[in-house]
Amino acid sequence: MDYIPEIALILVNWNGYAFTRACLLSLEEVPSPKFHVILVDNGSKEKEGIRLREEFTHLHLIETEENLGFAGGNNVGLRYALKQGYSYVVLLNNDTLVSPNFLEEMLACMVQQPGCGVVQPLILFPHDPKKIWSAGGSWNAFLGKAKTLGDRDEVATCNFPSSSLDWATGCCMLVSKEAITQAGLLDEQYFAYFEDVEWSLRIRKAGFSLALAKQALIYHEAGAASKKQHPEGTLQAPVFYYHVRNQFFLLRQLGLYQAIPYHLLRFVGWGTYFLFRGRRKKLTAVSKGILHGLSQRLTPQIK
């Protein structure tokens, strides 16, 4: 592309200085002067945002007083970007590294498809770049089940989706201003997990398509903020709480009540496994996720 419109690129940092710094260094290799980094420091304990701005003076820093989650942190950046009049916004996880042409490829994909509102790159594992972390997502409306396409497939042999995506991962997505204006912001009640699925489905409902730019490559550490070695394994208990709770939030929002027994059975299976493995924190997290997901009042969508 000869012309690249101005883009706001949002990075949310929460106690992840090393990952965010590495991501920003990779972004410096992107040869476009037309994107601007908005760093949302999402209540980090050590004021990491200030430290990062001292090193990367070109970025715009916004600090929150508390951790607003993935949805809330990105919405802070989205509101600022919309107020500034950016034509496109990129949400990018801070635990990623990007290839120099990723942005140009995503933009080319979007402008070549009228009606496209969201583009996702091909996301690979950094320590095994021949394998795919995500090539987009499909959605089974009857079961209310979101599936990641290409998960751990070899790039060379993957059958990439030939049509538009059902949903795009919040790990990295290019979104048009029009799609955001029509569909609204991320649902902050989700905090983290499934907010990207819900947002994607809402953007599709507003009349926009979602696409995969398979020539745009980024590399994702996957769950850096939620991984920590402890007696119950690598993933922390809140991951299971939000996953379970938000799955039921999504089913209720979409009126997919026929899918509730299927997921209830799945999560009871998770709880049974954690019970026999003695992982009480995770068992409690799953149990609370089921209870809250089925009983908490759903808040109105944010515009």
N, C-alpha and C positions, 0 to 999 in steps of 0.2 A: 504493500500500500504506500502511495506517495504521501498521503495526508493522514495523520493520526489525530483525531479529535482529542480534546483535553479529557483526561480520565482521572478520577480520584481512586486511589488504591488504598484500601483500609486494612491495616494490620492491628489486631487486638493482642496486647501483651498482658499476661498475668503471671508474674513471677517466672518469666521465661527468657531472661536477658540473653543467654547464650544462643538460644534458637532464633530469637528475633534479630539479633545482630548478624547471624549467619544469613538469614533471609534477606536482610537489607543489603548485605554485601553482594548477594547474588543479583538483587535488583539493580545494583549499580552497573551491571554488565548488560542491561537491557538498553539498546541504543535509541530509545525514544525520549525526546525532551518534553513530550506532551502529557506525561502522567505525573501526578503529584501524590506523595505518600502522606496519608493521615494515620498517625500512630495514636491509638487509644490505649493508654495505660490503665488497665482495668482493675484499679485498686491494688497494685503490687505493693508488697511490704516495704521494699527498699527504694522506692521512688525510681524505679528502673527507667521510666520514661524520660526523666531529666537527664540521666546518664546517657541514654541513647541519642537524645537530641543534641547533646554536646558533641557527640561523635559524628552524627549524620545531621548536619545543620539545615539541610534542605527540607526536612520533613516538618509537618505541622503536628504538634503534640496537643492532645486533649487528655486531661487526667480526670478520672472518676474517683469519687471518695470511697467506693466499695466495688467489689466484684459483681458486675451486672450480668455475668454469664456471657455465652457466645452471642445470644440474641440481643441482649441489652447493650453489650459493648459495641457490637456492629451497628446497632441502631443509632448510637451516639455519633458514629462516623457518618452514617447515611444521612442523618438530619443535617449535619454540617455540609456534606457534599451537595445535597439538594439546595440548600440555602445559597451556596456559592455558584450554583448554576452549571455544574459539570454535566456533560452529556451522557457519560457512562461511569459506572462504579464497579470496581473489582473488589470482591471480598477474598482475602487471602489469609490462610492460616499462617501463624508465625513460625510453625515448625516445618516449613517447606523451603525448598530451593528451586529456583526457576531457571529455565533455559533462556538464553538471550532473545529468542524470537517468539516467546510464548504469547506475549501481548499482541503483537502484530498478527499472529495466526488466529487468535481468538476474534480480533476485530474483523479480519477478512471473512471469517466464517459467519459472523453476524450480519455484515452488510450485504453478503451474497444471498442471504435468505430473508426476503421480505416477511415481516411479521415476527421475526425472531426477537425474543426479549432476554434470553439468557444463553450464554455459551460457557461450557465447561472444557477445560483442557484434559488431555490424557495424563493421568496421575500414576506415577511409578514409585516403587520402593527405592529409597536412596541407596541401600546396601545390596540391592539386587535389581538393578534398573532394567533388566530384561522381563521383569514380572510387573503386572498391573495391580495397582491399589484400587483404582476406579476408572471406568470408562463410561460413567454416567449411571443412571438408575432406571429400573422398571418398577411398575406399580400394579399389583393385583388388587383390583377394587373389591372383589368379593371377599377375599381373605384379609383385606386391609394390610397387605404385606409389601414392604419396600425391599427391593433386591438391588444389590450393587452389581452392575454389569462388569464382566472381565475380571472379577475378583481372583487374584493370584494366577491368572492366565499368563502364558507367555505372549509377549507382544507380537512375535513373529507368526504365531498361529491363532491369534484371537479373532473371533468373528465379531467385528465391530458392528454396532447398531446401524442399520441402513436408513432408519427413519429418525424422527425427532425423539428426544428423551422424554420419559415421564417425569423425572426429577433430576436435579443436578446437585452435587454435593457442595455444601458450604465451605469445604476445604479451599476451593477456588472456583469462583464464578464471576463472569462478566455480565453485568445487568444494565439494561438501558434505563435512562431516566423515565421514559414513558411507561415501562413495565412497573417500576417502583411506584410511580404516581397513580397508576390504575389499580394496582393490587394492594398497595400499602406496604408497611414495613414488616420486619420479622416479628413473630408473636413472642413477646417477652415472657409470657407465662411459662414457656417451654424451658427457658434458661439455657439449657444445652441438650442436644440430641433430638432429632426428628424435626427441629425447627426448619431445616433446609428442605425436608420433604414437604412439610406443610406449606411453606412459602412457594415452592415450585408448583405444587398443585393449584395454589391460589393464583399464581401468575398465569398458568395454563387456562384456568377458568376465566381469567380476564381477557383471553383471546390471543395470547402470545405463545409461540413455540419455543422449545429448548433444544439446543444442539450440542454435539460433541465436536470439538476441534482436535482431531487425533494427531495433527502435526504440532500442536502446542504441547510441550512437555514440561511438567514440573515433578518434583520428587518430595514425597511426604513421609515424615517420620512416624506419623499415625499415633495420635493420643499422647503426645509428649506431656501435656499438662495433667493428664490423669493417671500416668504410670508412675508407680513408686513401689519399690520392693518392701514388702511387709509380710507377716506370718500367713496372711490369707491369699497370697499371690501377688501378681503385678498390678492388675487393675484395682483401683480403689472402690470401696463400697458405693459411694455416691454415683458412680458410673451406672451401676445396675439400677439404682433408685430412679434416676432420670430416664433411663432407657425404658423401664417398665411403665413408669407413670405417664411418660409422654406418648408411648404407644397407645395407651387408652385415651389420653386427651385427643389424639388424632382421630381415633375411631369415633369418638363421641361428636367431635366437631363435624365430621363428614356424615354422621348418621349411619355408620356401618355397624349397627348393633349385632348383626348376624355373625360378625367376625370376632366378637368378644369371647365366646367360649373357646375358640381356637387358640387365641393368645393367652387366655387364662390357663389353659392346659399347658402351654409352653412354659409359662412362668412358674407354675406349680412344680413342673419338672426341674426348673432351675433351683427352686427353693429346696426341693428334695435332695438334689445333688449337694447343695451347700450344707444341708443338715447332716448328711452322712460323712461329709468331709470335715465337719467341725468348723465351718466358716460362718460363724454366727453373725458377724457384722454384715456380711453379704446376704445372709438369710433374712435378717431384719430389713435390709435395704429393699429386697425384692418384695417382702410382705407389705412394707409401707408404700412402695410404688404401686402395688395392686390396689390397696385401700384408697390412696389419694387419687390415683388415676381414675377410679370409678366414682369417687364421691365429691371431689373438689369442684366448686363452681367454675365454669369456664368464663374467662374475661372476654370482652369484645375485642375485635381486631383493631390494631393500631393503624391509623392512617397518617 
